[in-house]
Each structure stands twice: as C-alpha cells, then as structure tokens.
Amino acid sequence: MQKFADIQAAIIDLDGTMLNTAPDFLVAINRMRAEFSLAPLDLTTITHFVGKGSENLIQRVLATDFNEAEVTRHFAQAMASYQKHYLAINGDYSTLYPEVLEGLQALKAQGLRLACVTNKPIAFTTPLLAKMGLSDFFSVVYGGDSLPRKKPDPLPLLQVCLDFHLAPAQVVAIGDSSNDAQAARAAGCPVLIVPYGYNHGEAVQTIESDGIVETLLSAAQFLLSRKNPIISSSF
C-alpha cells in the first residue's frame, strides 16, 4: 500500500492493544459497586463498556442498575470510588498481549518515533506504562484527559503529529477499536487494527481500517515490508 511507504512514527493505543487491562477494570468497578450494595458485573459485560473514557465507563456501569436520573445523582460518588479503587490496583491484574515488547522493539529498530494515545486518564496511564516496562518506548504520552477532546475525536492524534513535526500521512495509528479508526480517519492517519482487543463487543472486521494485524510485531513487520518489497508481506 502506497500510503505506508513513508511512515515515520506510530501512535499506539493502550487498553486492548498493548495491555489486557480488563481484569483491573473488573476489580475496581466491582469494589465500587460493592459500596453501592450492587451485585458484581462479569468480565464480558465490563469489557464491552471499555474504550470511551472513564466517564462513559462509569455511566454505563451505573445504568445497568439505575435509571438516567439516578445515574446522574450517583455519578460523582461512583467516579470517586472507582478512581480510588483503580489507582490502588492499577496494573496488578493486567498483562501484556503477545509480542507487544517485540513489536515495540521492532518499531523502534526501524527508526519510528512512538506515541501512546489512550482514553485512560493520564493519572492511570503514566504509572501503568512504568509498571509494565513500557514507558521508555514512548516520547509522547496522552491520556483521555490530557487534551480538551479524546478519541474518537482526531485532536490527540493531530497533536502527536504536531509534536513530531510530521504530516498525518506519515504517522500510523495502531489500535483495537472503532475509536482508534475513527480518530485516525478524521486526522488523516493510516490505521492498523489488532483483533484481540475490546472494540465494545463488536467484530473488528466491521471497523473501517487499512488492515488487521495479528500482533504489534506483525504490525512492525508489515510496515517494514512496505518500505522494502523484498520482505514478505504476510501479516
């Protein structure tokens, strides 16, 4: 694909792309729910709620038991409780997806600059990256509250392009959900999707992207193959 011929940087999502953080969400949310005397939710339900930021997550969690007015009334208390519990266990139950470290190393070996853009609050993001040994790969990190708007708005991706002094066409976005693809499309960045993440419970094949790559290492190999046609293009 010609659009991948001059990629100079990559913007990589966090939850569902580099880390399986759903177990952390499960623990923090159910501890919050216990304070409201609510029954725990299962992992699949919570996973479907992940990806559009903490505010949306807590609203959807509350909406499983409360009507709209009750959600509004309980929201501030629930958010404070969730943040307290999440910070207490941040990363304790999370795991790296296969070939994430190898993929990041391969991307860096190509000379690509890397940014992490996530809808997770930056107060959760920075310590989590450090705990999982990922911080040093990224020269730019934006959380969901770092800028006035979050994905699927293109603003965070466009800000990275400005930070790197690159045109959007030179910066590939790699994520697991329609949020990532919509933000990339609006920003003018090419986008690759991994198939194992969350995507709000919907099949990744429904996402308008430029390709599905099995892992971050597969993404690195794919990008390298666009620069050098001799290398196999299977991914």
Phi and psi in degrees as GROMACS dihedral restraints (atoms count N, CA, C in turn):
[ dihedral_restraints ]
;  ai    aj    ak    al  type     phi  dphi    fc
    3     4     5     6     1   -61.7    20    10
    4     5     6     7     1   -30.9    20    10
    6     7     8     9     1   -65.7    20    10
    7     8     9    10     1   -16.6    20    10
    9    10    11    12     1   -99.2    20    10
   10    11    12    13     1     7.7    20    10
   12    13    14    15     1   -72.6    20    10
   13    14    15    16     1   -23.0    20    10
   15    16    17    18     1  -129.0    20    10
   16    17    18    19     1    42.2    20    10
   18    19    20    21     1   -74.4    20    10
   19    20    21    22     1   128.0    20    10
   21    22    23    24     1  -115.9    20    10
   22    23    24    25     1   -11.6    20    10
   24    25    26    27     1  -156.2    20    10
   25    26    27    28     1   162.2    20    10
   27    28    29    30     1  -134.4    20    10
   28    29    30    31     1   138.2    20    10
   30    31    32    33     1  -107.5    20    10
   31    32    33    34     1   119.7    20    10
   33    34    35    36     1  -117.8    20    10
   34    35    36    37     1   131.3    20    10
   36    37    38    39     1   -72.4    20    10
   37    38    39    40     1   166.0    20    10
   39    40    41    42     1  -106.8    20    10
   40    41    42    43     1   -72.5    20    10
   42    43    44    45     1   -66.6    20    10
   43    44    45    46     1   123.5    20    10
   45    46    47    48     1    85.6    20    10
   46    47    48    49     1    -8.8    20    10
   48    49    50    51     1  -114.0    20    10
   49    50    51    52     1   -53.7    20    10
   51    52    53    54     1   -99.8    20    10
   52    53    54    55     1   -36.6    20    10
   54    55    56    57     1  -126.5    20    10
   55    56    57    58     1   140.2    20    10
   57    58    59    60     1   -87.1    20    10
   58    59    60    61     1    92.2    20    10
   60    61    62    63     1   -97.9    20    10
   61    62    63    64     1     0.4    20    10
   63    64    65    66     1   -54.9    20    10
   64    65    66    67     1   -38.9    20    10
   66    67    68    69     1   -61.9    20    10
   67    68    69    70     1   -33.1    20    10
   69    70    71    72     1   -64.1    20    10
   70    71    72    73     1   -45.1    20    10
   72    73    74    75     1   -58.4    20    10
   73    74    75    76     1   -42.4    20    10
   75    76    77    78     1   -58.7    20    10
   76    77    78    79     1   -48.8    20    10
   78    79    80    81     1   -65.1    20    10
   79    80    81    82     1   -49.4    20    10
   81    82    83    84     1   -65.3    20    10
   82    83    84    85     1   -42.6    20    10
   84    85    86    87     1   -66.5    20    10
   85    86    87    88     1   -43.1    20    10
   87    88    89    90     1   -72.0    20    10
   88    89    90    91     1   -28.1    20    10
   90    91    92    93     1   -67.9    20    10
   91    92    93    94     1   -40.0    20    10
   93    94    95    96     1   -62.6    20    10
   94    95    96    97     1   -45.5    20    10
   96    97    98    99     1   -62.2    20    10
   97    98    99   100     1   -34.8    20    10
   99   100   101   102     1   -61.5    20    10
  100   101   102   103     1   -33.7    20    10
  102   103   104   105     1   -67.4    20    10
  103   104   105   106     1   -23.3    20    10
  105   106   107   108     1   -96.8    20    10
  106   107   108   109     1     7.3    20    10
  108   109   110   111     1    58.2    20    10
  109   110   111   112     1    38.6    20    10
  111   112   113   114     1  -104.4    20    10
  112   113   114   115     1   148.7    20    10
  114   115   116   117     1   -67.5    20    10
  115   116   117   118     1   148.5    20    10
  117   118   119   120     1   -66.4    20    10
  118   119   120   121     1   150.0    20    10
  120   121   122   123     1   -94.9    20    10
  121   122   123   124     1   157.0    20    10
  123   124   125   126     1   -87.5    20    10
  124   125   126   127     1   166.0    20    10
  126   127   128   129     1   -62.5    20    10
  127   128   129   130     1   -40.9    20    10
  129   130   131   132     1   -62.0    20    10
  130   131   132   133     1   -44.4    20    10
  132   133   134   135     1   -60.2    20    10
  133   134   135   136     1   -47.9    20    10
  135   136   137   138     1   -64.7    20    10
  136   137   138   139     1   -39.9    20    10
  138   139   140   141     1   -58.6    20    10
  139   140   141   142     1   -37.8    20    10
  141   142   143   144     1   -67.9    20    10
  142   143   144   145     1   -19.7    20    10
  144   145   146   147     1   -89.4    20    10
  145   146   147   148     1   -12.0    20    10
  147   148   149   150     1   -81.3    20    10
  148   149   150   151     1   144.6    20    10
  150   151   152   153     1   127.7    20    10
  151   152   153   154     1   -18.2    20    10
  153   154   155   156     1  -112.2    20    10
  154   155   156   157     1    20.0    20    10
  156   157   158   159     1   100.6    20    10
  157   158   159   160     1   161.7    20    10
  159   160   161   162     1   -65.6    20    10
  160   161   162   163     1   -35.6    20    10
  162   163   164   165     1   -61.8    20    10
  163   164   165   166     1   -47.9    20    10
  165   166   167   168     1   -63.8    20    10
  166   167   168   169     1   -40.2    20    10
  168   169   170   171     1   -58.2    20    10
  169   170   171   172     1   -51.0    20    10
  171   172   173   174     1   -68.9    20    10
  172   173   174   175     1   -36.4    20    10
  174   175   176   177     1   -61.4    20    10
  175   176   177   178     1   -43.3    20    10
  177   178   179   180     1   -70.2    20    10
  178   179   180   181     1   -37.3    20    10
  180   181   182   183     1   -62.3    20    10
  181   182   183   184     1   -45.6    20    10
  183   184   185   186     1   -66.2    20    10
  184   185   186   187     1   -34.8    20    10
  186   187   188   189     1   -68.4    20    10
  187   188   189   190     1   -12.9    20    10
  189   190   191   192     1   -71.0    20    10
  190   191   192   193     1   -16.0    20    10
  192   193   194   195     1  -127.1    20    10
  193   194   195   196     1   -24.8    20    10
  195   196   197   198     1  -116.8    20    10
  196   197   198   199     1   154.4    20    10
  198   199   200   201     1   -78.8    20    10
  199   200   201   202     1   177.5    20    10
  201   202   203   204     1   -59.8    20    10
  202   203   204   205     1   -43.3    20    10
  204   205   206   207     1   -65.3    20    10
  205   206   207   208     1   -39.0    20    10
  207   208   209   210     1   -69.6    20    10
  208   209   210   211     1   -36.9    20    10
  210   211   212   213     1   -58.7    20    10
  211   212   213   214     1   -46.2    20    10
  213   214   215   216     1   -61.6    20    10
  214   215   216   217     1   -41.2    20    10
  216   217   218   219     1   -67.6    20    10
  217   218   219   220     1   -37.8    20    10
  219   220   221   222     1   -92.6    20    10
  220   221   222   223     1    -7.5    20    10
  222   223   224   225     1   -59.2    20    10
  223   224   225   226     1   -50.1    20    10
  225   226   227   228     1   -61.0    20    10
  226   227   228   229     1   -44.1    20    10
  228   229   230   231     1   -65.2    20    10
  229   230   231   232     1   -41.5    20    10
  231   232   233   234     1   -66.2    20    10
  232   233   234   235     1   -40.9    20    10
  234   235   236   237     1   -64.1    20    10
  235   236   237   238     1   -43.6    20    10
  237   238   239   240     1   -62.2    20    10
  238   239   240   241     1   -41.7    20    10
  240   241   242   243     1   -64.3    20    10
  241   242   243   244     1   -46.8    20    10
  243   244   245   246     1   -59.9    20    10
  244   245   246   247     1   -46.0    20    10
  246   247   248   249     1   -62.8    20    10
  247   248   249   250     1   -39.5    20    10
  249   250   251   252     1   -60.6    20    10
  250   251   252   253     1   -48.5    20    10
  252   253   254   255     1   -70.7    20    10
  253   254   255   256     1   -37.1    20    10
  255   256   257   258     1   -66.4    20    10
  256   257   258   259     1   -44.7    20    10
  258   259   260   261     1   -61.3    20    10
  259   260   261   262     1   -31.4    20    10
  261   262   263   264     1   -70.1    20    10
  262   263   264   265     1   -27.9    20    10
  264   265   266   267     1  -121.5    20    10
  265   266   267   268     1     8.6    20    10
  267   268   269   270     1   -49.7    20    10
  268   269   270   271     1   111.6    20    10
  270   271   272   273     1    91.3    20    10
  271   272   273   274     1   -11.2    20    10
  273   274   275   276     1   -64.2    20    10
  274   275   276   277     1   -30.2    20    10
  276   277   278   279     1  -114.2    20    10
  277   278   279   280     1     4.2    20    10
  279   280   281   282     1   -86.4    20    10
  280   281   282   283     1   153.5    20    10
  282   283   284   285     1  -137.0    20    10
  283   284   285   286     1   151.0    20    10
  285   286   287   288     1   -72.0    20    10
  286   287   288   289     1   138.5    20    10
  288   289   290   291     1   -71.2    20    10
  289   290   291   292     1   158.7    20    10
  291   292   293   294     1   -56.9    20    10
  292   293   294   295     1   139.8    20    10
  294   295   296   297     1    64.1    20    10
  295   296   297   298     1    21.2    20    10
  297   298   299   300     1   -70.2    20    10
  298   299   300   301     1   -51.6    20    10
  300   301   302   303     1   -61.5    20    10
  301   302   303   304     1   -44.2    20    10
  303   304   305   306     1   -62.0    20    10
  304   305   306   307     1   -38.6    20    10
  306   307   308   309     1   -66.9    20    10
  307   308   309   310     1   -44.4    20    10
  309   310   311   312     1   -63.1    20    10
  310   311   312   313     1   -41.6    20    10
  312   313   314   315     1   -62.8    20    10
  313   314   315   316     1   -40.6    20    10
  315   316   317   318     1   -68.3    20    10
  316   317   318   319     1   -38.4    20    10
  318   319   320   321     1   -64.1    20    10
  319   320   321   322     1   -44.1    20    10
  321   322   323   324     1   -64.8    20    10
  322   323   324   325     1   -36.6    20    10
  324   325   326   327     1   -63.9    20    10
  325   326   327   328     1   -24.9    20    10
  327   328   329   330     1   -79.9    20    10
  328   329   330   331     1    -4.8    20    10
  330   331   332   333     1    87.6    20    10
  331   332   333   334     1    11.4    20    10
  333   334   335   336     1   -77.5    20    10
  334   335   336   337     1   141.2    20    10
  336   337   338   339     1   -85.7    20    10
  337   338   339   340     1   141.9    20    10
  339   340   341   342     1  -120.0    20    10
  340   341   342   343     1   138.5    20    10
  342   343   344   345     1  -128.0    20    10
  343   344   345   346     1   144.9    20    10
  345   346   347   348     1  -107.5    20    10
  346   347   348   349     1   121.8    20    10
  348   349   350   351     1  -123.9    20    10
  349   350   351   352     1   118.1    20    10
  351   352   353   354     1  -134.5    20    10
  352   353   354   355     1   158.3    20    10
  354   355   356   357     1   -88.6    20    10
  355   356   357   358     1    -1.2    20    10
  357   358   359   360     1   -68.9    20    10
  358   359   360   361     1   137.7    20    10
  360   361   362   363     1   -53.4    20    10
  361   362   363   364     1   145.2    20    10
  363   364   365   366     1   -63.7    20    10
  364   365   366   367     1   -28.9    20    10
  366   367   368   369     1   -66.0    20    10
  367   368   369   370     1   -24.6    20    10
  369   370   371   372     1   -88.5    20    10
  370   371   372   373     1   -36.2    20    10
  372   373   374   375     1   -67.7    20    10
  373   374   375   376     1   -50.4    20    10
  375   376   377   378     1   -60.4    20    10
  376   377   378   379     1   -50.3    20    10
  378   379   380   381     1   -67.1    20    10
  379   380   381   382     1   -30.3    20    10
  381   382   383   384     1   -67.6    20    10
  382   383   384   385     1   -44.7    20    10
  384   385   386   387     1   -58.8    20    10
  385   386   387   388     1   -42.1    20    10
  387   388   389   390     1   -65.4    20    10
  388   389   390   391     1   -44.5    20    10
  390   391   392   393     1   -62.6    20    10
  391   392   393   394     1   -34.8    20    10
  393   394   395   396     1   -92.3    20    10
  394   395   396   397     1     5.6    20    10
  396   397   398   399     1    74.2    20    10
  397   398   399   400     1    29.0    20    10
  399   400   401   402     1  -109.2    20    10
  400   401   402   403     1   -12.3    20    10
  402   403   404   405     1   -55.6    20    10
  403   404   405   406     1   -43.3    20    10
  405   406   407   408     1   -67.5    20    10
  406   407   408   409     1   -15.1    20    10
  408   409   410   411     1   -75.4    20    10
  409   410   411   412     1   -21.6    20    10
  411   412   413   414     1  -113.5    20    10
  412   413   414   415     1   126.9    20    10
  414   415   416   417     1   -89.3    20    10
  415   416   417   418     1   -15.7    20    10
  417   418   419   420     1  -136.5    20    10
  418   419   420   421     1   134.2    20    10
  420   421   422   423     1  -136.3    20    10
  421   422   423   424     1   125.5    20    10
  423   424   425   426     1  -123.9    20    10
  424   425   426   427     1   130.0    20    10
  426   427   428   429     1   -93.9    20    10
  427   428   429   430     1   178.9    20    10
  429   430   431   432     1   -67.1    20    10
  430   431   432   433     1   -18.9    20    10
  432   433   434   435     1  -111.8    20    10
  433   434   435   436     1    14.1    20    10
  435   436   437   438     1   -76.2    20    10
  436   437   438   439     1   -28.3    20    10
  438   439   440   441     1  -129.1    20    10
  439   440   441   442     1   167.1    20    10
  441   442   443   444     1   -62.0    20    10
  442   443   444   445     1   -26.0    20    10
  444   445   446   447     1  -135.5    20    10
  445   446   447   448     1   151.2    20    10
  447   448   449   450     1  -116.6    20    10
  448   449   450   451     1   169.7    20    10
  450   451   452   453     1   -56.8    20    10
  451   452   453   454     1   139.7    20    10
  453   454   455   456     1   -84.2    20    10
  454   455   456   457     1     5.1    20    10
  456   457   458   459     1   -63.9    20    10
  457   458   459   460     1   142.8    20    10
  459   460   461   462     1   -76.1    20    10
  460   461   462   463     1    -9.4    20    10
  462   463   464   465     1   -51.5    20    10
  463   464   465   466     1   -48.3    20    10
  465   466   467   468     1   -61.6    20    10
  466   467   468   469     1   -37.4    20    10
  468   469   470   471     1   -69.9    20    10
  469   470   471   472     1   -41.3    20    10
  471   472   473   474     1   -64.8    20    10
  472   473   474   475     1   -34.8    20    10
  474   475   476   477     1   -64.8    20    10
  475   476   477   478     1   -40.4    20    10
  477   478   479   480     1   -61.8    20    10
  478   479   480   481     1   -43.3    20    10
  480   481   482   483     1   -57.9    20    10
  481   482   483   484     1   -42.0    20    10
  483   484   485   486     1   -64.5    20    10
  484   485   486   487     1   -43.6    20    10
  486   487   488   489     1   -58.6    20    10
  487   488   489   490     1   -40.3    20    10
  489   490   491   492     1   -88.5    20    10
  490   491   492   493     1    -4.3    20    10
  492   493   494   495     1    56.6    20    10
  493   494   495   496     1    44.7    20    10
  495   496   497   498     1  -125.8    20    10
  496   497   498   499     1   152.4    20    10
  498   499   500   501     1   -73.5    20    10
  499   500   501   502     1   148.3    20    10
  501   502   503   504     1   -53.5    20    10
  502   503   504   505     1   -33.9    20    10
  504   505   506   507     1   -64.9    20    10
  505   506   507   508     1   -16.0    20    10
  507   508   509   510     1   -94.9    20    10
  508   509   510   511     1     1.9    20    10
  510   511   512   513     1  -124.6    20    10
  511   512   513   514     1   115.4    20    10
  513   514   515   516     1   -90.6    20    10
  514   515   516   517     1   138.5    20    10
  516   517   518   519     1   -99.2    20    10
  517   518   519   520     1   137.2    20    10
  519   520   521   522     1  -126.2    20    10
  520   521   522   523     1   121.6    20    10
  522   523   524   525     1  -152.3    20    10
  523   524   525   526     1  -168.6    20    10
  525   526   527   528     1  -124.6    20    10
  526   527   528   529     1     0.2    20    10
  528   529   530   531     1  -141.3    20    10
  529   530   531   532     1   170.8    20    10
  531   532   533   534     1   -62.7    20    10
  532   533   534   535     1   -28.7    20    10
  534   535   536   537     1   -54.9    20    10
  535   536   537   538     1   -47.6    20    10
  537   538   539   540     1   -65.3    20    10
  538   539   540   541     1   -43.7    20    10
  540   541   542   543     1   -67.2    20    10
  541   542   543   544     1   -43.4    20    10
  543   544   545   546     1   -64.2    20    10
  544   545   546   547     1   -42.0    20    10
  546   547   548   549     1   -63.3    20    10
  547   548   549   550     1   -43.0    20    10
  549   550   551   552     1   -64.9    20    10
  550   551   552   553     1   -45.5    20    10
  552   553   554   555     1   -58.5    20    10
  553   554   555   556     1   -45.2    20    10
  555   556   557   558     1   -67.9    20    10
  556   557   558   559     1   -30.4    20    10
  558   559   560   561     1   -82.2    20    10
  559   560   561   562     1   -20.2    20    10
  561   562   563   564     1    90.6    20    10
  562   563   564   565     1    18.0    20    10
  564   565   566   567     1   -95.4    20    10
  565   566   567   568     1   142.5    20    10
  567   568   569   570     1   -66.3    20    10
  568   569   570   571     1   155.2    20    10
  570   571   572   573     1  -141.1    20    10
  571   572   573   574     1   135.7    20    10
  573   574   575   576     1  -117.1    20    10
  574   575   576   577     1   144.8    20    10
  576   577   578   579     1  -121.0    20    10
  577   578   579   580     1   136.0    20    10
  579   580   581   582     1   -92.0    20    10
  580   581   582   583     1   149.4    20    10
  582   583   584   585     1   -92.8    20    10
  583   584   585   586     1    -1.3    20    10
  585   586   587   588     1  -105.0    20    10
  586   587   588   589     1     2.0    20    10
  588   589   590   591     1   -84.3    20    10
  589   590   591   592     1  -145.2    20    10
  591   592   593   594     1  -101.7    20    10
  592   593   594   595     1   -55.4    20    10
  594   595   596   597     1    44.2    20    10
  595   596   597   598     1    36.8    20    10
  597   598   599   600     1    58.0    20    10
  598   599   600   601     1    26.3    20    10
  600   601   602   603     1    82.8    20    10
  601   602   603   604     1     6.0    20    10
  603   604   605   606     1  -103.7    20    10
  604   605   606   607     1   152.4    20    10
  606   607   608   609     1   -65.9    20    10
  607   608   609   610     1   138.3    20    10
  609   610   611   612     1   -67.2    20    10
  610   611   612   613     1   -20.3    20    10
  612   613   614   615     1   -65.4    20    10
  613   614   615   616     1   -16.6    20    10
  615   616   617   618     1   -82.9    20    10
  616   617   618   619     1    -9.5    20    10
  618   619   620   621     1   -81.2    20    10
  619   620   621   622     1   135.6    20    10
  621   622   623   624     1   -81.7    20    10
  622   623   624   625     1    99.1    20    10
  624   625   626   627     1  -131.9    20    10
  625   626   627   628     1  -177.9    20    10
  627   628   629   630     1  -100.5    20    10
  628   629   630   631     1     7.4    20    10
  630   631   632   633     1   155.4    20    10
  631   632   633   634     1   152.9    20    10
  633   634   635   636     1  -107.9    20    10
  634   635   636   637     1   124.8    20    10
  636   637   638   639     1  -115.7    20    10
  637   638   639   640     1   137.4    20    10
  639   640   641   642     1   -65.3    20    10
  640   641   642   643     1   -36.2    20    10
  642   643   644   645     1  -147.7    20    10
  643   644   645   646     1   174.4    20    10
  645   646   647   648     1   -65.4    20    10
  646   647   648   649     1   -33.5    20    10
  648   649   650   651     1   -65.0    20    10
  649   650   651   652     1   -40.1    20    10
  651   652   653   654     1   -61.1    20    10
  652   653   654   655     1   -38.1    20    10
  654   655   656   657     1   -63.2    20    10
  655   656   657   658     1   -43.3    20    10
  657   658   659   660     1   -63.1    20    10
  658   659   660   661     1   -42.6    20    10
  660   661   662   663     1   -65.6    20    10
  661   662   663   664     1   -39.1    20    10
  663   664   665   666     1   -62.2    20    10
  664   665   666   667     1   -46.9    20    10
  666   667   668   669     1   -63.2    20    10
  667   668   669   670     1   -39.7    20    10
  669   670   671   672     1   -64.3    20    10
  670   671   672   673     1   -37.2    20    10
  672   673   674   675     1   -67.3    20    10
  673   674   675   676     1   -26.5    20    10
  675   676   677   678     1   -73.2    20    10
  676   677   678   679     1   -24.7    20    10
  678   679   680   681     1   -84.2    20    10
  679   680   681   682     1   -31.0    20    10
  681   682   683   684     1  -131.8    20    10
  682   683   684   685     1    97.9    20    10
  684   685   686   687     1   -60.2    20    10
  685   686   687   688     1   -14.3    20    10
  687   688   689   690     1   -69.6    20    10
  688   689   690   691     1   -31.3    20    10
  690   691   692   693     1   -73.2    20    10
  691   692   693   694     1   142.0    20    10
  693   694   695   696     1   -55.6    20    10
  694   695   696   697     1   139.6    20    10
  696   697   698   699     1   -96.8    20    10
  697   698   699   700     1     7.9    20    10
  699   700   701   702     1   -71.5    20    10
  700   701   702   703     1   138.4    20    10
